[in-house]
Amino acid sequence: MYDELSKKSVLITGGGLGIGQATARAFAAEGSNVTIFDIDKIAGEKTAEEIKKSGGSAIFFHGDASKSQDCLGAVNMAINKYKSLSILFNNVAIQPPDSYLNAVELPEEMWDKIININLKSRYLMAKFSIPHMKKLGQGVIISVASVQGLQSMPLVPAYAASKGGDLSLMRQMSLDFASDNIRFASINPGTIETPMVLNALEGTGENIEDGLINSAAAHPLGRNGKPEEIAKMALFLSSDNAQFITGSHFNVDGGMMAKGAWANSVGASGSN
């Protein structure tokens, strides 16, 4: 479908599960060379092996995207293996079940953990990826933000702040690197049925099955999203069809933002 993505080097953070896994598979199916960066060694290695068995090209880097040296290591692995880096998909994020607290009750350590993984990782990955994209004369950096970067729900101060910061950072960097022909965009998923969302539902105290039903009802389309639907947007934004797009965000949310005030009727919402 996107011939221009064939042989492009793509690095995906949090690529072992959920949206990251679906996106890794989607790029590989287009013939891209995929580097999967994940702290979950079993999931990351499994996804890379599945891609290779299906005829695609993938390697795995085990590390923590909140750590500078690991981010640099992942970029270096992609460069060493594929000799370039064209596309960065900043996907990794957490919303721990025990983080559903207001700003007074939330421990500082939990705040730091969420901000470092969800937001600092975007800065670090861009910092180490952009110099290689500048050498190529082009690049695309896409982040998975969230509808919670636009509206929020109760008791997620760090997560909401991280996603709002993600949108701001992507928008700002689009100005700094426009002259280098590096494009930036963010995707705001609604509730996507992923391991992270199932894990987050536990934190609300709600039965997981009931939580999924309630979150589906909060979307005007009447269902939750699938990871593959976010992957399709990532492919489009990376393609030549999106050459005049930069500094923008795109809601892939089943109509949540059109409806507004969704937080009153949804138990949990996340991205990965």
Secondary structure per residue as TSV (DSSP state, phi and psi in degrees):
chain	resnum	aa	ss	phi	psi
A	1	M	-	360.0	-40.9
A	2	Y	-	-119.6	83.1
A	3	D	G	-59.9	-29.3
A	4	E	G	-68.7	-14.6
A	5	L	G	-86.7	-9.6
A	6	S	T	-63.4	131.5
A	7	K	T	71.5	1.7
A	8	K	-	-71.9	140.9
A	9	S	E	-86.9	122.2
A	10	V	E	-124.1	129.5
A	11	L	E	-112.6	128.8
A	12	I	E	-124.1	118.7
A	13	T	E	-84.6	145.4
A	14	G	T	62.6	37.7
A	15	G	T	-85.6	3.8
A	16	G	T	-85.4	-25.8
A	17	L	S	-141.6	166.3
A	18	G	H	58.2	-135.0
A	19	I	H	-60.8	-41.0
A	20	G	H	-61.5	-43.8
A	21	Q	H	-62.9	-46.9
A	22	A	H	-61.3	-37.7
A	23	T	H	-72.6	-38.7
A	24	A	H	-59.0	-45.2
A	25	R	H	-63.9	-39.9
A	26	A	H	-65.6	-44.9
A	27	F	H	-64.8	-41.5
A	28	A	H	-61.5	-37.8
A	29	A	H	-65.4	-24.3
A	30	E	T	-86.9	0.3
A	31	G	T	92.2	9.5
A	32	S	-	-74.2	156.3
A	33	N	E	-95.3	115.0
A	34	V	E	-107.2	131.6
A	35	T	E	-109.8	119.8
A	36	I	E	-98.8	125.8
A	37	F	E	-118.5	117.2
A	38	D	E	-154.4	149.4
A	39	I	S	-81.1	-18.7
A	40	D	-	-87.3	97.0
A	41	K	H	-63.2	-42.1
A	42	I	H	-64.3	-48.3
A	43	A	H	-65.9	-42.1
A	44	G	H	-64.6	-46.2
A	45	E	H	-63.9	-39.3
A	46	K	H	-63.8	-44.9
A	47	T	H	-63.4	-43.2
A	48	A	H	-61.9	-42.2
A	49	E	H	-66.1	-40.1
A	50	E	H	-62.5	-40.4
A	51	I	H	-63.8	-44.2
A	52	K	H	-65.1	-38.9
A	53	K	H	-65.8	-27.5
A	54	S	T	-86.9	4.1
A	55	G	T	99.1	2.2
A	56	G	-	-91.0	178.5
A	57	S	E	-116.1	122.1
A	58	A	E	-154.6	144.5
A	59	I	E	-130.6	162.1
A	60	F	E	-125.3	134.2
A	61	F	E	-117.3	124.4
A	62	H	E	-92.9	119.1
A	63	G	-	-177.8	178.3
A	64	D	-	-107.2	116.9
A	65	A	T	-72.2	-4.4
A	66	S	T	-89.8	-2.8
A	67	K	S	-106.5	128.6
A	68	S	H	-56.7	-46.6
A	69	Q	H	-65.8	-34.6
A	70	D	H	-71.0	-38.7
A	71	C	H	-62.8	-44.5
A	72	L	H	-63.0	-40.2
A	73	G	H	-62.4	-40.0
A	74	A	H	-65.7	-43.5
A	75	V	H	-63.6	-44.4
A	76	N	H	-62.4	-36.9
A	77	M	H	-62.9	-44.6
A	78	A	H	-61.4	-42.2
A	79	I	H	-67.5	-43.8
A	80	N	H	-63.6	-37.8
A	81	K	H	-81.9	-47.1
A	82	Y	H	-108.5	-2.8
A	83	K	S	70.3	4.6
A	84	S	-	-165.3	171.4
A	85	L	-	-144.9	113.9
A	86	S	-	-102.9	-33.9
A	87	I	E	-136.0	130.5
A	88	L	E	-116.4	126.0
A	89	F	E	-112.9	99.5
A	90	N	E	-82.8	97.7
A	91	N	-	-116.2	-28.2
A	92	V	-	-56.4	138.5
A	93	A	-	-165.3	157.0
A	94	I	-	-133.4	153.0
A	95	Q	-	-145.6	75.5
A	96	P	-	-58.8	143.5
A	97	P	G	-56.8	-31.4
A	98	D	G	-91.1	15.3
A	99	S	G	-101.1	3.4
A	100	Y	-	-79.3	79.6
A	101	L	-	-144.1	155.7
A	102	N	-	-76.2	174.2
A	103	A	T	-64.5	-26.9
A	104	V	T	-73.5	-40.5
A	105	E	T	-86.0	-21.3
A	106	L	S	-68.1	123.6
A	107	P	-	-63.8	144.2
A	108	E	H	-57.9	-35.6
A	109	E	H	-64.1	-37.0
A	110	M	H	-69.7	-41.1
A	111	W	H	-55.4	-50.4
A	112	D	H	-61.2	-41.5
A	113	K	H	-62.6	-46.7
A	114	I	H	-67.1	-46.5
A	115	I	H	-63.2	-41.4
A	116	N	I	-64.8	-42.3
A	117	I	I	-77.7	-44.5
A	118	N	I	-80.3	-29.2
A	119	L	I	-119.8	-50.3
A	120	K	I	-58.9	-34.1
A	121	S	H	-60.0	-33.9
A	122	R	H	-63.6	-45.3
A	123	Y	H	-62.8	-47.8
A	124	L	H	-63.6	-45.0
A	125	M	H	-65.8	-38.5
A	126	A	H	-65.7	-43.0
A	127	K	H	-54.9	-42.4
A	128	F	H	-90.8	-20.1
A	129	S	H	-87.8	-38.3
A	130	I	H	-58.4	-41.9
A	131	P	H	-56.0	-35.9
A	132	H	H	-72.7	-36.1
A	133	M	H	-67.4	-37.1
A	134	K	H	-62.1	-37.3
A	135	K	H	-64.5	-35.1
A	136	L	H	-73.7	-25.2
A	137	G	T	85.1	12.6
A	138	Q	-	-170.0	162.4
A	139	G	E	177.2	162.6
A	140	V	E	-136.0	130.0
A	141	I	E	-123.5	119.5
A	142	I	E	-118.5	136.2
A	143	S	E	-118.0	147.2
A	144	V	E	-93.1	104.8
A	145	A	-	-93.6	-126.8
A	146	S	-	-175.5	156.2
A	147	V	G	-59.3	-21.7
A	148	Q	G	-74.0	-6.7
A	149	G	G	-81.9	-11.6
A	150	L	T	-110.1	-44.8
A	151	Q	S	-129.5	162.6
A	152	S	-	-130.4	172.1
A	153	M	-	-118.6	165.2
A	154	P	T	-63.0	149.4
A	155	L	T	69.1	30.2
A	156	V	-	-133.3	53.7
A	157	P	H	-60.2	-44.1
A	158	A	H	-71.7	-42.9
A	159	Y	H	-62.8	-46.6
A	160	A	H	-61.7	-42.5
A	161	A	H	-63.9	-39.1
A	162	S	H	-66.0	-37.7
A	163	K	H	-77.5	-35.2
A	164	G	H	-64.4	-40.6
A	165	G	H	-64.5	-37.8
A	166	D	H	-57.4	-48.9
A	167	L	H	-61.4	-42.8
A	168	S	H	-65.9	-42.7
A	169	L	H	-64.0	-46.3
A	170	M	H	-60.9	-43.0
A	171	R	H	-62.8	-43.3
A	172	Q	H	-66.6	-44.6
A	173	M	H	-66.3	-26.4
A	174	S	H	-61.5	-28.3
A	175	L	H	-78.4	-43.0
A	176	D	H	-65.2	-30.7
A	177	F	T	-119.4	15.7
A	178	A	G	-62.1	-39.3
A	179	S	G	-68.5	-15.0
A	180	D	G	-93.1	5.2
A	181	N	T	62.4	36.6
A	182	I	E	-108.8	121.0
A	183	R	E	-99.2	150.1
A	184	F	E	-130.5	144.1
A	185	A	E	-156.7	155.3
A	186	S	E	-123.7	146.2
A	187	I	E	-111.6	129.5
A	188	N	E	-107.4	96.7
A	189	P	E	-74.1	153.4
A	190	G	-	-81.4	-147.4
A	191	T	-	-77.8	117.3
A	192	I	B	-110.0	133.7
A	193	E	-	-76.9	92.8
A	194	T	S	-132.6	166.8
A	195	P	H	-57.3	-35.0
A	196	M	H	-65.2	-40.9
A	197	V	H	-68.1	-41.4
A	198	L	H	-61.2	-40.3
A	199	N	H	-64.9	-41.5
A	200	A	H	-65.1	-35.8
A	201	L	H	-60.4	-32.1
A	202	E	H	-60.3	-34.2
A	203	G	H	-69.6	-21.2
A	204	T	H	-82.7	-12.4
A	205	G	T	81.3	3.4
A	206	E	-	-89.3	145.1
A	207	N	-	-57.2	133.1
A	208	I	H	-59.6	-44.9
A	209	E	H	-62.2	-43.5
A	210	D	H	-65.6	-37.8
A	211	G	H	-62.3	-41.4
A	212	L	H	-66.6	-37.8
A	213	I	H	-64.8	-44.0
A	214	N	H	-65.8	-41.3
A	215	S	H	-68.9	-35.4
A	216	A	H	-60.9	-41.4
A	217	A	H	-66.8	-23.7
A	218	A	H	-74.2	-17.6
A	219	H	S	-89.0	130.5
A	220	P	T	-54.3	-31.4
A	221	L	T	-74.2	-8.8
A	222	G	S	81.0	18.8
A	223	R	S	-155.8	164.1
A	224	N	-	-82.2	162.7
A	225	G	B	-86.9	168.1
A	226	K	-	-112.2	147.6
A	227	P	H	-54.1	-35.3
A	228	E	H	-63.4	-25.5
A	229	E	H	-73.7	-30.3
A	230	I	H	-74.2	-38.5
A	231	A	H	-59.7	-39.3
A	232	K	H	-62.7	-38.6
A	233	M	H	-66.9	-38.5
A	234	A	H	-61.7	-42.0
A	235	L	H	-61.5	-46.1
A	236	F	H	-59.9	-48.0
A	237	L	H	-65.1	-23.9
A	238	S	H	-86.7	-12.1
A	239	S	S	-87.4	172.1
A	240	D	G	-66.7	-19.4
A	241	N	G	-66.3	-17.2
A	242	A	G	-111.2	25.3
A	243	Q	T	-64.1	-21.3
A	244	F	T	-102.6	16.4
A	245	I	-	-107.0	123.3
A	246	T	-	-159.0	148.4
A	247	G	S	74.4	14.5
A	248	S	E	-114.4	159.5
A	249	H	E	-118.9	154.6
A	250	F	E	-132.1	123.4
A	251	N	E	-84.8	120.4
A	252	V	E	-116.9	78.3
A	253	D	S	-137.1	16.0
A	254	G	T	61.1	19.6
A	255	G	T	94.7	7.3
A	256	M	H	-55.3	-48.1
A	257	M	H	-72.4	-27.7
A	258	A	H	-68.0	-36.1
A	259	K	H	-72.5	-42.6
A	260	G	-	74.6	164.2
A	261	A	-	48.7	34.7
A	262	W	G	-70.2	-24.7
A	263	A	G	-63.9	-23.5
A	264	N	G	-71.8	-17.6
A	265	S	G	-122.2	12.2
A	266	V	-	-127.1	137.1
A	267	G	S	-78.9	-36.4
A	268	A	-	-157.3	147.7
A	269	S	-	-146.8	139.3
A	270	G	-	-157.0	-168.5
A	271	S	-	-111.6	-57.4
A	272	N	-	-87.1	360.0
